[in-house]
Amino acid sequence: MRHFNLTSRESQVANLVREGRNSRQIADILNISKGAADFHRNNIRKKLGINKEKVNCRSFLLKLEDNET
């Protein structure tokens, strides 16, 4: 994950996405708006290079985690 230059907030959001949380749940946990959670999710997709592909972000993050171990 550190290879993608995610901010600390994006890393937090990515970890919650990996857990299966939706944007509303992420917003509640991090005390941010749903729009902010969606914004961070979109930035994560861009940095991972999957923003224009039909790829599930959670599945992609789980594969990355498996490859790192």
C-alpha positions in Angstrom: 0.0 0.0 0.0 2.8 2.4 0.7 3.9 2.3 -2.9 0.8 4.2 -3.9 1.5 7.4 -2.0 -1.8 7.4 -0.1 -2.3 10.1 2.5 -2.9 9.0 6.1 -6.7 9.6 5.7 -6.7 7.7 2.5 -5.0 4.8 4.2 -7.6 4.9 7.0 -10.4 4.8 4.4 -8.6 2.0 2.4 -8.4 -0.1 5.6 -12.1 0.4 6.3 -13.0 -0.4 2.6 -10.9 -3.6 3.0 -13.0 -4.5 6.1 -16.1 -4.2 3.9 -17.4 -0.8 5.2 -19.5 1.4 2.9 -19.1 5.2 2.6 -21.8 6.0 5.2 -20.1 3.7 7.8 -16.7 5.1 7.0 -18.0 8.6 7.4 -19.5 7.8 10.8 -16.4 6.0 12.0 -14.0 8.8 10.9 -16.4 11.6 11.8 -16.5 13.0 8.2 -19.2 13.6 5.7 -20.3 10.9 3.3 -19.1 13.1 0.5 -15.7 13.3 2.0 -15.6 9.5 2.3 -16.6 9.2 -1.4 -13.9 11.8 -2.3 -11.2 9.8 -0.5 -12.5 6.5 -2.1 -12.3 8.1 -5.5 -8.7 9.3 -4.8 -7.7 5.8 -3.7 -9.1 4.4 -6.9 -7.1 6.9 -9.0 -3.9 6.2 -7.1 -4.4 2.5 -7.5 -5.1 2.9 -11.2 -8.5 1.4 -11.2 -10.7 4.5 -11.5 -11.7 3.7 -15.1 -12.0 0.0 -14.7 -14.8 -2.2 -13.6 -12.9 -3.5 -10.6 -14.3 -3.8 -7.1 -12.1 -1.6 -4.9 -12.3 -4.0 -1.9 -11.4 -7.0 -3.9 -8.4 -5.1 -5.4 -7.2 -4.0 -1.9 -7.6 -7.6 -0.6 -5.5 -8.9 -3.5 -2.8 -6.3 -2.7 -2.8 -7.3 0.9 -2.4 -11.0 -0.1 0.5 -10.1 -2.4 2.4 -8.2 0.3 2.4 -11.1 2.7 
